[in-house]
Amino acid sequence: MRVAVIGGGFTGLSCAVRLVDMGITPVIFESKKECGGLARGFREDEWRWNLENFYHHVFTNDKDVLELAKKVGAKTLILHPQTNSYYHGKETPLDSPISLLKFSGISLWARLHMGMGLMLLKLLPNGMFLEKYHAVEVLPKLLGREGYKVVWEKLLKAKFGPHVNEVNLAWFWSRVAKRTKNLGYFEGGFEGLIRKTEEYIKRHGGEIRTGVMVERIEIDGDGVLVDGERFDSVVVTTPAPIAAKMVRGLTIPEIDYLWGQTLILETSRKLINGYWLNILEKDFPFLVMVEHTNMIDKKHYGGKRLVYLGNYLPEGHKQLKMNEEQLLKIYSPFIKKINTHFNKRLIKKSFLFREPFAQPVFPVNYSRMIPNSRLGSGVYLANMSMVYPFDRGTNYAVKLGNDIAELVVSDLR
């Protein structure tokens, strides 16, 4: 039996791995020249490892992606980077109970209140019941108004922009519940895991077709047609708006998404102290600053330091119309606030990446909106809008791919 898998991100790749393990032949159709989805990367001539277009790591409790890496033979590195927050002109650790107690930006009572609220969320085995509440309404009470104003309100507004008032509390619970201090990364970058996974699929009889844009999926009595080619089933892993165009005649719920944007700087000097820097100041033009080479040795990148300036942006945002030079012009004064030694001469190269449908928005009672995995006879949907209440991430893409493969095979047999 043959199953078409539309999309070569980690949902599609993991689905194909599970299918070949169960004796089914998958054929992946990927519109880009390379698989990997939002985990795709690039490599400069003097670099030994690839770098992701968008900052990536895994948590040490991300069992699905870690099990995939073990299966396909990709080496996982467990690392201990520092996560800081930029507040009142300083980089401040804010990634553990002890660092929270030391945080002078709020009163001692506010620190204790926030710590107790976060602990309560982390201890919840399942926070789905929280989806009926708006995060912006409950968090000031749960975490304390002072702590919410200084930390969480700024982060939520920076991430979700005009959609901030829609986001439900179950999504926030998932962010707290899953986070670990230690992080994982893969030898050679996520590209190393992608290549090992591709090799596994091909070695076990699967097929991968890159640079192929699927136009039409049709259901008929003897299976499913993918641009006229017959398969027993098809799994569509693209975002819902793209899937809706391919699968004619089927209703897929409309979901709001944000664009992902990163401006990557290759620099000759370290810009921040930690790996991750959340911005807790008003009016910054970027959400987060991530110095990748404060986690992964710069020797893998020709001795250069690599820094991401990351954003989630709504459709039509002015930054989405800017080029690298224009973005750097508005970013530079704010980078200099973080590091007074910064100037443009430190930048050796820059790289700009954008992707639509990077971040689904999860409103109140979103579970009622999740698309059905079975779109029709032999046609299945599996994308990042369906990993709810968890946020987008490689681990959940892998889990979703595993689950949809199991569903497809159970229906076929």
BELNORFEN-V717428 format. One record per helix or strand. SS is the DSSP state (h for helix, s for strand). FROM is the first residue (numbers start at 1). TO is the last residue. If there is no record, write none. Layout:
ss=SS from=FROM to=TO
ss=SS from=FROM to=TO
This chain:
ss=s from=2 to=6
ss=h from=10 to=21
ss=s from=25 to=30
ss=h from=37 to=39
ss=s from=41 to=42
ss=s from=51 to=52
ss=s from=58 to=59
ss=h from=63 to=72
ss=s from=76 to=79
ss=s from=83 to=87
ss=s from=90 to=93
ss=h from=97 to=102
ss=h from=108 to=123
ss=h from=128 to=132
ss=s from=134 to=134
ss=h from=135 to=143
ss=h from=145 to=166
ss=s from=167 to=168
ss=h from=169 to=178
ss=s from=183 to=186
ss=h from=190 to=203
ss=s from=207 to=210
ss=s from=217 to=220
ss=s from=223 to=226
ss=s from=229 to=231
ss=s from=233 to=236
ss=h from=240 to=246
ss=s from=247 to=247
ss=s from=257 to=267
ss=s from=276 to=279
ss=s from=288 to=291
ss=h from=292 to=294
ss=h from=298 to=301
ss=s from=305 to=313
ss=h from=318 to=321
ss=h from=324 to=338
ss=h from=344 to=346
ss=s from=347 to=360
ss=s from=363 to=363
ss=h from=366 to=368
ss=s from=374 to=376
ss=s from=379 to=381
ss=h from=384 to=386
ss=h from=394 to=412
